[in-house]
Amino acid sequence: MWGCRGSLPAPSPDTVRYGGNTSCVELNVDEDIVIVLDAGSGIRPLGRILAVHRPQAIHVLLTHLHLDHLQGLAFFLPFWSDDIELHIWGPSSPNYSLATRVASYVSPPLFPVHLSDVPSRPIFHDVPDEPWMIGSALVARYPVVHQGPTLGFRVTADDRTLAYIPDHEPSLGVDLRQLEPDWISGYRVAEGADVLLHDSQYSGEEYGSHAGWGHSSIDHAVSFARAAQVERLLMFHHDPGHTDMELESLRDEAQSLWTGRQSPVLAAEGMTLRLEQAEVSIDPPAEAAETLAMTE
C-alpha cells in the first residue's frame, strides 16, 4: 500500500503511522506485470521502486477521476520512460475519451507538459463491461455509489480475491441491514472476497454532516463488509483530518461492531498483504520503508 489517505494528502507528525499519501495500491501477480490501483500521491514513491525494478508492463486502474486518485500520475517515474509499456484504465464517458479527461489535469495550465508529449505514450482504455485478464489476474469492475462515474475493482488470482472500493457511500438513503444483497451498491465487487479495502472516512457523528458526499462511516463500512461476507476488512481512504490516534479509535469502534473471525484493521502506508493459498498475512509498514530507502 503506497497511499490510503482520502481527499487530500496529509503529511504531518500526527499521520506518520498510517501515512498521508492518497490512494495507491500495488498488486503483484505475475513477474513482469504490475497492477496499480489508483494514481493518488502514493504512486510517486512506487514509481521510484519501479524505475529500478523495471517490469515489462504496468497497468494503472483508476476507480474514478477525482483529483486525489489522479494527482500522482504526472510524478510517476515510469510515466516519463519510453521503454515501459504503460496502460491506464478508467471509467468510460459518453462525451470524452479517457485520454482527453486525464489530459485536462496533465496539461497546461495545471501542468507544464502536455499529455501528448509524455515519453511513455500511455495506452488508454475504457474498462470493459465484462471481466478481463491482465496477465494471470482476472479483473472485474462494477459501478458504485459516489459522485461521478466511479468503479470498484475485483481482482482474482490463484483462487484469491481482493476487492477495492476506496470511495463508496452504499448507505445513502437506505439501511443496508434491510436490503437484499443484490440491491446493495458494490455487493458484486466484494461478495465473498478474501480482503476488502473499503472507504471508512467518517465517524458516525461526522457522517451526519457529510451525507451525500460519497463516503462511508465506520458503521456503514462494517455493515457493508458483513453483508458481502468478506473474510477481512481493511479500513481505507482515511480522512485527511484524522490523526493516527483518531484512526485507532475508529478502528476500535469497527472491531466492536464486527462479528467475523478476523477483525477489521487500518490500512497503512507501506503495509504489505500476502494473499497466499493457505492464509492472508499482513507485513508491517516498516519493511516497505526500508525497501524504498535502499533504492535512494
C-alpha positions as CSV (number, residue, x, y, z in Angstrom):
1,M,0.0,0.0,0.0
2,W,1.5,3.2,-1.2
3,G,-1.3,5.6,-0.1
4,C,-4.5,5.1,1.8
5,R,-5.5,8.7,2.7
6,G,-8.6,10.2,1.2
7,S,-9.4,13.5,-0.4
8,L,-6.1,15.3,0.2
9,P,-2.5,14.3,1.1
10,A,-2.0,14.8,4.8
11,P,1.7,14.8,5.7
12,S,2.1,15.5,9.4
13,P,3.8,14.2,12.6
14,D,0.3,13.1,13.6
15,T,-0.2,10.9,10.5
16,V,3.1,9.1,10.3
17,R,1.8,5.7,11.5
18,Y,-0.8,5.3,8.8
19,G,0.5,7.7,6.2
20,G,-0.5,10.8,4.4
21,N,-0.4,9.9,0.7
22,T,-3.6,9.5,-1.2
23,S,-4.9,6.2,-2.8
24,C,-2.5,3.9,-4.5
25,V,-2.2,0.1,-4.1
26,E,0.4,-2.1,-6.0
27,L,-0.6,-5.7,-6.9
28,N,2.0,-8.2,-7.9
29,V,0.6,-11.4,-9.5
30,D,3.0,-12.0,-12.4
31,E,6.7,-11.5,-12.5
32,D,6.8,-8.9,-15.4
33,I,3.4,-7.2,-14.9
34,V,2.4,-4.8,-12.2
35,I,-1.2,-3.7,-11.5
36,V,-1.7,-0.4,-9.8
37,L,-5.0,0.6,-8.2
38,D,-5.4,4.4,-8.5
39,A,-2.8,7.1,-9.0
40,G,-3.0,9.3,-5.9
41,S,0.1,10.8,-4.4
42,G,1.2,7.4,-3.2
43,I,2.1,6.4,-6.8
44,R,5.2,8.8,-6.7
45,P,7.2,6.6,-4.3
46,L,6.0,3.5,-6.0
47,G,7.4,4.9,-9.3
48,R,10.9,5.2,-7.7
49,I,10.8,1.5,-7.0
50,L,9.6,0.5,-10.4
51,A,12.2,2.7,-12.1
52,V,14.8,0.3,-10.5
53,H,12.9,-3.0,-10.7
54,R,11.5,-2.4,-14.1
55,P,8.5,-4.6,-15.1
56,Q,7.6,-5.2,-18.8
57,A,4.2,-3.7,-18.4
58,I,2.3,-1.6,-15.8
59,H,-1.5,-1.4,-15.7
60,V,-3.0,1.5,-13.7
61,L,-6.6,1.1,-12.9
62,L,-8.4,4.3,-12.0
63,T,-11.6,3.9,-10.0
64,H,-12.6,7.5,-10.9
65,L,-11.1,10.8,-11.9
66,H,-11.3,12.8,-8.7
67,L,-8.0,14.6,-8.1
68,D,-7.0,12.5,-5.1
69,H,-7.0,9.4,-7.3
70,L,-5.1,11.0,-10.2
71,Q,-2.8,13.7,-8.7
72,G,0.3,11.5,-8.6
73,L,0.3,10.2,-12.2
74,A,2.4,13.1,-13.6
75,F,5.0,12.4,-10.9
76,F,5.2,8.6,-11.5
77,L,8.7,7.9,-13.0
78,P,7.5,5.2,-15.5
79,F,5.2,7.9,-16.9
80,W,8.4,9.6,-18.2
81,S,10.0,6.4,-19.5
82,D,9.9,5.4,-23.2
83,D,10.8,1.7,-22.6
84,I,8.0,0.5,-20.2
85,E,4.6,-0.4,-21.6
86,L,2.1,1.7,-19.6
87,H,-1.6,1.1,-19.7
88,I,-4.2,3.3,-18.0
89,W,-7.7,2.0,-17.5
90,G,-10.7,4.1,-16.2
91,P,-14.4,4.6,-16.3
92,S,-16.0,5.4,-19.7
93,S,-17.8,8.6,-20.6
94,P,-20.3,9.2,-23.4
95,N,-18.7,12.6,-24.1
96,Y,-14.9,12.4,-23.8
97,S,-12.2,9.7,-24.1
98,L,-10.3,8.7,-21.0
99,A,-7.2,10.3,-22.5
100,T,-9.0,13.6,-23.0
101,R,-10.2,13.6,-19.4
102,V,-6.8,12.8,-18.0
103,A,-5.2,15.5,-20.2
104,S,-7.4,18.1,-18.5
105,Y,-5.1,17.6,-15.5
106,V,-1.8,16.5,-17.1
107,S,-1.6,19.5,-19.5
108,P,-1.3,23.3,-19.2
109,P,-2.4,25.3,-17.3
110,L,-2.4,22.8,-14.5
111,F,0.8,21.0,-15.5
112,P,3.7,22.4,-17.6
113,V,3.9,19.4,-20.0
114,H,1.1,18.3,-22.3
115,L,-0.1,14.7,-22.1
116,S,0.7,14.2,-25.8
117,D,4.4,14.9,-25.1
118,V,4.8,12.4,-22.3
119,P,7.6,9.9,-23.4
120,S,5.7,6.7,-22.2
121,R,2.9,7.3,-24.7
122,P,0.4,5.7,-22.3
123,I,-2.2,3.4,-23.8
124,F,-5.7,4.4,-22.5
125,H,-8.6,2.0,-22.1
126,D,-12.2,2.4,-21.1
127,V,-12.7,-0.5,-18.8
128,P,-14.8,-3.2,-20.5
129,D,-18.3,-4.3,-19.2
130,E,-17.2,-7.9,-18.8
131,P,-14.3,-9.2,-16.7
132,W,-10.9,-9.3,-18.5
133,M,-7.5,-10.7,-17.9
134,I,-4.3,-8.7,-17.0
135,G,-1.6,-11.4,-17.1
136,S,-3.0,-14.2,-14.9
137,A,-5.3,-11.9,-12.9
138,L,-9.0,-11.8,-13.7
139,V,-10.3,-8.2,-13.2
140,A,-13.9,-7.2,-12.9
141,R,-15.4,-3.8,-12.4
142,Y,-18.8,-2.6,-11.2
143,P,-20.2,0.8,-10.7
144,V,-20.6,2.0,-7.1
145,V,-22.4,5.0,-5.4
146,H,-20.1,8.0,-5.4
147,Q,-20.2,11.4,-7.1
148,G,-19.4,11.0,-10.9
149,P,-18.7,7.7,-12.7
150,T,-17.0,5.6,-10.1
151,L,-16.0,1.9,-10.1
152,G,-15.0,-0.8,-7.6
153,F,-12.5,-3.4,-8.8
154,R,-12.4,-7.1,-8.0
155,V,-9.1,-8.9,-8.8
156,T,-8.8,-12.7,-8.6
157,A,-5.7,-14.8,-9.0
158,D,-4.7,-18.2,-7.6
159,D,-8.1,-18.6,-6.1
160,R,-7.8,-15.5,-4.0
161,T,-9.8,-12.3,-4.4
162,L,-9.1,-8.7,-3.5
163,A,-11.9,-6.2,-3.6
164,Y,-11.1,-2.5,-3.8
165,I,-13.8,0.2,-3.2
166,P,-12.0,3.3,-1.9
167,D,-14.8,5.8,-2.4
168,H,-18.3,4.5,-1.7
169,E,-21.5,5.5,0.0
170,P,-23.6,2.3,-0.1
171,S,-25.9,3.5,2.8
172,L,-27.0,6.7,1.1
173,G,-30.7,6.9,1.8
174,V,-31.0,3.2,2.8
175,D,-30.4,0.9,5.7
176,L,-28.1,-1.9,4.5
177,R,-29.4,-4.2,7.1
178,Q,-32.8,-4.1,5.4
179,L,-31.7,-4.7,1.8
180,E,-31.3,-7.9,-0.2
181,P,-27.7,-8.2,-1.2
182,D,-28.3,-7.7,-4.9
183,W,-29.8,-4.2,-4.1
184,I,-26.6,-3.1,-2.2
185,S,-24.2,-0.9,-4.2
186,G,-20.9,-2.6,-4.6
187,Y,-22.1,-6.0,-3.5
188,R,-20.9,-7.8,-6.6
189,V,-17.4,-6.3,-6.2
190,A,-17.0,-7.5,-2.6
191,E,-19.1,-10.7,-2.4
192,G,-17.0,-13.4,-0.6
193,A,-13.7,-11.6,-1.1
194,D,-10.7,-12.6,0.9
195,V,-9.8,-9.0,1.5
196,L,-11.9,-5.8,1.1
197,L,-10.3,-2.4,1.0
198,H,-13.2,-0.1,1.7
199,D,-13.9,3.6,2.3
200,S,-14.0,4.3,6.0
201,Q,-13.7,8.0,6.1
202,Y,-16.1,9.2,8.7
203,S,-17.1,8.6,12.3
204,G,-20.9,8.2,12.8
205,E,-21.1,11.8,14.1
206,E,-19.1,13.2,11.1
207,Y,-21.3,11.3,8.6
208,G,-24.3,13.2,9.8
209,S,-23.0,16.4,8.3
210,H,-21.4,14.7,5.2
211,A,-24.3,12.5,4.0
212,G,-24.3,12.6,0.2
213,W,-20.6,13.4,-0.1
214,G,-19.9,9.9,-1.4
215,H,-18.1,8.3,1.6
216,S,-18.9,5.8,4.4
217,S,-19.0,6.0,8.1
218,I,-17.3,3.2,10.1
219,D,-20.7,1.6,10.9
220,H,-21.6,1.7,7.2
221,A,-18.3,0.1,6.1
222,V,-18.7,-2.7,8.7
223,S,-22.3,-3.3,7.7
224,F,-21.4,-3.4,4.0
225,A,-18.5,-5.9,4.6
226,R,-20.7,-8.1,6.7
227,A,-23.4,-8.1,4.1
228,A,-20.9,-9.1,1.5
229,Q,-19.5,-11.8,3.7
230,V,-15.9,-10.8,3.2
231,E,-13.1,-12.5,5.2
232,R,-11.2,-9.4,6.1
233,L,-12.0,-5.7,6.1
234,L,-9.2,-3.1,5.7
235,M,-10.3,0.4,6.6
236,F,-9.2,2.7,3.7
237,H,-9.5,6.3,2.5
238,H,-8.7,7.8,5.8
239,D,-10.0,11.4,6.3
240,P,-7.1,13.9,6.0
241,G,-8.2,15.5,9.3
242,H,-7.9,12.3,11.3
243,T,-4.7,11.8,13.3
244,D,-3.2,8.3,14.0
245,M,-4.8,8.3,17.4
246,E,-8.2,9.2,16.0
247,L,-7.9,6.4,13.4
248,E,-7.1,3.9,16.0
249,S,-10.2,5.0,17.9
250,L,-12.3,4.4,14.7
251,R,-10.6,1.0,14.3
252,D,-11.6,0.1,17.9
253,E,-15.2,1.0,17.0
254,A,-15.2,-1.1,13.9
255,Q,-13.8,-4.1,15.8
256,S,-16.5,-3.7,18.4
257,L,-19.1,-4.0,15.6
258,W,-17.5,-6.9,13.8
259,T,-18.7,-10.5,14.2
260,G,-16.3,-12.2,11.8
261,R,-13.3,-14.3,12.5
262,Q,-10.7,-11.7,11.6
263,S,-11.2,-8.2,13.0
264,P,-11.0,-5.1,10.8
265,V,-7.6,-3.4,10.6
266,L,-6.5,0.0,9.4
267,A,-4.8,0.2,6.0
268,A,-1.3,1.8,6.5
269,E,1.1,3.2,4.0
270,G,3.8,0.7,3.5
271,M,1.7,-2.3,4.6
272,T,2.0,-5.4,2.5
273,L,-0.7,-8.1,2.2
274,R,0.2,-11.6,1.1
275,L,-2.8,-13.5,-0.2
276,E,-1.3,-17.0,-0.1
277,Q,-3.5,-20.0,-0.8
278,A,-3.4,-21.0,2.9
279,E,-3.9,-17.7,4.5
280,V,-3.9,-13.9,4.3
281,S,-1.0,-12.3,6.1
282,I,0.0,-8.7,6.8
283,D,3.5,-7.4,6.9
284,P,4.1,-4.2,8.9
285,P,4.8,-0.9,7.1
286,A,8.5,-0.6,8.1
287,E,9.6,-3.2,5.6
288,A,8.4,-1.2,2.6
289,A,10.0,2.0,4.0
290,E,13.3,0.1,4.2
291,T,13.0,-1.1,0.6
292,L,12.4,2.4,-0.6
293,A,15.4,3.7,1.3
294,M,17.6,1.1,-0.3
295,T,16.8,2.4,-3.8
296,E,17.8,6.0,-3.0
